[in-house]
Amino acid sequence: MRLHGPGGTPRVPPGARETAMSDDAPPREDKVKRPQRVFTLIVEVGRKTGDGLPDKATGAALMCYASGVDEAEAVRETVAILKDADLAPLEVQGLGTLEERVEAGEEIGAEERALMGRALNENSVIVAQMTPFFD
């Protein structure tokens, strides 16, 4: 059975389906990769066995720097990592990106900028500060 017609052009045998792309098929659009950004998040956590919080604490607030293409992704990743660390996230408050915080008039120190840079470079979540709550 010949699979090529005259001049070497491919031909489809009778009964076979053509699977090759035709010239009139629309061009495939490549996904546009959105850049990662770092978001500052305040996460309130409750108590859970094995959470590592001080004995008489009722919970804690964590300041985190989390990378993501948007704030929703940064929040999802942060909550998942904190749950894996046996913490019990209750509420997350987004404070924005570095640029948003500077535009709002906040002064961001070198140490905080370095931690944000690390979160971006490592595509990670960094817990920068923990403040336990006591009754």
Sequence and secondary structure as in RCSB ss.txt:
>XXXX:A:sequence
MRLHGPGGTPRVPPGARETAMSDDAPPREDKVKRPQRVFTLIVEVGRKTGDGLPDKATGAALMCYASGVDEAEAV
RETVAILKDADLAPLEVQGLGTLEERVEAGEEIGAEERALMGRALNENSVIVAQMTPFFD
>XXXX:A:secstr
   B GGG B   TT    S  TTS           EEEEEEEEEE  TT    TT  EEEEEEEEEESSHHHHH
HHHHHHHHHTT EEEEEEEEEEHHHHHHTT    HHHHHHHHHHHHHT EEEEEEEEE  
